[in-house]
Structures are given as C-alpha cells and as structure tokens.
Amino acid sequence: MNTVFERIAEKSTNAYPRELAEYQHEGVIKKFRNEWNVNENEAQDIFSEMKKFLYISGIGQQIFIQVEIDETTQIIDKMWHHFILFTEDYEIFSNRFFGKMVHHAPFSPEQLAQAIKDSTSLGMTLDEYKLECLEQQLNLIHSVLGIETVKKWYVDYANAYSPSKMNALQRPFHDAADDVVPPLEPAAAEKMSPSEMIQGIIQHTSPSMNCASRCGRRCGQRCRSCRSCRRCGRCR
C-alpha cells in the first residue's frame, strides 16, 4: 500500500477545475457581507477560498486524509455556513462539482474519542497525532493547490481574520440606530383570546422587520438580517 506521501504525490497533478473556480453566488456574498464587515472583494476572495477548501477536502477523502477547519481558517468556515443556508443551491453545487452532497460535520465528542483511539493505536499522544494530521493536510494543500494557498490560509488569513479581528468584523444582530418595538409581554398575552393575541403580535412587530412593508422589494427576509431596505434607499 502506498504511503501517505505517495498518495499525496499522486494527487499533485490534479488541476483545479476551471468551472469551479468561476462559480459565483451573489446571494451568498450579500448575506455574508450583511453579517461581516468586509468589502465586496474580500467577500469574493473568501468565497473563492471556501470552494478550494471543499475541493481539497474531497481529494483528502479519496486518500484517507481528513481536511479540517481550524482556528486559522474560521473565516472560510463562516462563508461555508452562509452557503449552506441556500440549501437548494448548495445541494445543486455539491452534486455538480463533487458528485454528492458535501455535508458539514462540526467537531463532536465522538470525533475526539475516535482521534484518541487512532492516536493510541499508532503509539502517539493526542497532540502528536494532531500535528501529524496537520502536516499531512498542509502537504496535501501544497501538492494540489500550491504553496501560495498554504500561505494564504495559514499566514495571511491567520493574521487578517484572527479571533480578535473576527470579533471586531462581525456586525451586531441589530443596529443601535434601528427603531426597536418591544415584543408583546407574556403576562398580557395570557389574558388575550387567540384573535387578540394575533393582533397584539402584529401591533408589537416593527414594520422594518419585513422589507416589503417599507420598500416593496419583497425579498422575504427581515431587514435586521438582510438590510436591503436601508441599502435600496427607498425606505427613508
């Protein structure tokens, strides 16, 4: 059986698919920018690196190397989360480029237990095992996508999107300047009939929560998340 490095070397001739590189999704970019204070070019760049991550993860599965998100590449994971929200488009994308649905599996106690089991079987400590896996991952990325991708993810992104900087970049759930209507009080709701409760909820719901109520764009999303009302300039 080939060694890990031989299996990685076999994949070094894989060319990154041009159609995958050219694939874009305007909705994902807009939604990402609603939550993260980055410009259009930055968001497009992160989306491109996310596609590379999914590609290299698929290759890793073929040669039994698990490619994982870590603290350094969290911004890629955040973009992935946004893409998954477009469930139908994401499924079509996965099937088109990878031949199957690419699932997102967050870290779990079961994975930790398996890692401990695997490290023990190899006579390694868990930390040694993790370093071994990281080295394999970096070598695979280098072999298939080039050293420039390794540098971008683990040096450039590690600095530009460190945990502290990501905390600063994440937009608040609700802008302080927005008009906030308090919700219907539970005690008041208990005394209401069903029809009174429905009308009470309507009266205590901010008009700005639905784009159609102000600008008529009917995007179907709440302004506090999509912000399209404030952007289209027709609401003020």
N, C-alpha and C positions, 0 to 999 in steps of 0.2 A: 504493500500500500504506500502511496506517495506520502512524503512528509508534508507538514503544513506549508512550509516554504515552497515546496514543489507545486502544491496545489494552487498557492497564490500566484506563482510564476506562470502557471498555465492560463490564468485569467488576465495576465498583463496585456494580452493582445486584444482584449475586449475594447471595442470603440464605443464611446458614449453615444447613444442613439441621437441623431440629429433631430428627429421629430420630438423626442422627449425634451431636448434642450430648448426647442422652440415653443413648447406647450406653455400657454399662459391662462390665467383665470382672473379676470378683472374683479369679480366679486370677492374672491379670497383676499386680494390685495387691499381692497377698500375696507373690508371688515377688519383686517389686521391693523390697518392704519387708524381705525376708529378706537382700537384698544391700546395701540402702541404709538408713541410719539416719534415716528420715523418718517422721512420723506418718501416720495414715490420710488426713487432709485434704490434706496435702502431696502424697501419692502420687496421690490422686484428681485434684488440681489439675494435676499434671504429665501424667497420662493425658489429661486434657481438652485440654491444650495440644498434646500429641502428635497428637491427632485433628485439631486445627486445622492443624498443620503438614502432615499428609498431605493435607488438603483444599486448602490453598493451593498445595502442590506440584503437585497435579493441575491446578489452574487455570493455574499457571505453564507447564506443558507445553503447554496449549492455545494460549498466545500466545508460545511460544518464550522463556520466561524460566525459567532453571533456579534453583529454590529450594534452597539448600544449608544443611546444618548447619555451624555454625562453633563456635569455642570458647565463644561466648556461650550457645549453645543445646545444649550437650553433654548436659545432663540430659534433654532431650527425646529425644535420640538413644538414651540409655541405656534409657529406657522403651520406645522402639520396638524395641530389641534384645530386651527381655523379651517383648514381644507376639509377635514373630516366632517365638519358641520354641514357642508354642502354634500349631503350623503349620496344623492343620486349621481352628481358629477364625479364625486370621489370614486364611487364604485365603477363608473364607466372608465375613468382614468386608470384605475388599478388593473382592470381587465384588459384594457387596450395595451398598456405598456408592460405588464408583468404576468398577464395570463390568469390572474386570480385576484381576489380581494386581499389587499395588504392591510392587515389588522394592526392596530396599535395596542401593544401589551405593556401597561405600566408595571414598574417594579413591584414585586409582591413577596410576601414571606415564603411562598413556595419556591420562587426563583432563588432566594437566598439559601434556602435549605438545599436546593439542587447544586448551587455553587459550592457550598460547604462539602457536600458529598463528592463532587467532582474533584475538588482540591485535595481532599483526603485520599481519594483513590490514586492520585498522582504523587502523593507524598509531599504535598505543598501546604503551606499555610494559606489562609484565605487571601491575605494581602499579596502573597507571591503569585497566587493563581490569577488574581485580578490584574496584576501587572503583566503577566504572561498574555492574558486575553487582550489587554490594551495594545501590547506590542504587535500581536497578530492583526488587530484591527487597523493600526496605523500602517503596517506594512501592506495590507490589502488596499487601503485607500491610496497609498503611494503608488502601488503597482498598477492600479486600474485608472485612477483619476489624476495621478501626478502629485509631486511634492508640493505644488502650489496650492492644491486643495487641502493637504495636511496643514500647511502653514495658515491658510485662511481660517480653517475651523479651530485649530488648536493654539494659534497665536493671535491672529487678527481679531477673530470673533471673541476669543477668550478675554481680550482687552476691551474691545468695543462694547461687548454685551456681558460683562461680569455681573454677578448677582446684584451688586450695589447699583450699577448703572441700569440694569433692567428694572429695578425698583423705581428708579427715577423716570424711566421712559414709559412705564405703564400709566395710562390715563386713569383718572378716577372714574368710578362707576357712574357718578352723577356730578356734573359740573356745579360748582357752588353758585354760579350766577343763574342757574336754571330756576324757574318757578316750581316749587315743590308743593303739591297739595297733600295734606296729611291724609292717611287712609281712614276708612271708617273704623270707629272704635269697636272692639269686641263686645263691650257691655251694651252699647247702643244696638248692635246687630242682634243680640239675643232677644231684644224686645220687639223686633220687627217681623212682619209677615214676609213670606218669600218675595212678593212683589215689591214691598217696601225696601227690603234688603237689596234687591237688584237696582232699584232706583237710587238708593243710598250709595251703592258702589259706583254707579255712573257719576253721581254728583261729586264724589270724592276722588275721582280719577282725573289726573292732569290732562288737559287737551293735548299737550305736547307729546304724550306717550305714543300717539299714533300719527304717523306722518300725514295720512290722508286727512286728518282733522284740521290741518293748517294749510298745507300747500297743495293738497290734491294729487301728490305724486303716487300715492298708494303703493309704497314699497312693501307694506306689510310688516314692517319692523318698527320697534319702538325707537323714538328719536334718541333716547338716552344711550342706546347702543349703536344706532346707525348714523345719527347726527345729520341725516340728509336734509332735514328741514332747515337747519342752520346753514348748511352748505349751499342750498339751491337759491337762497336769497329771496325767496317768495314769502317767507313766514313772518318777516319783521315789518 
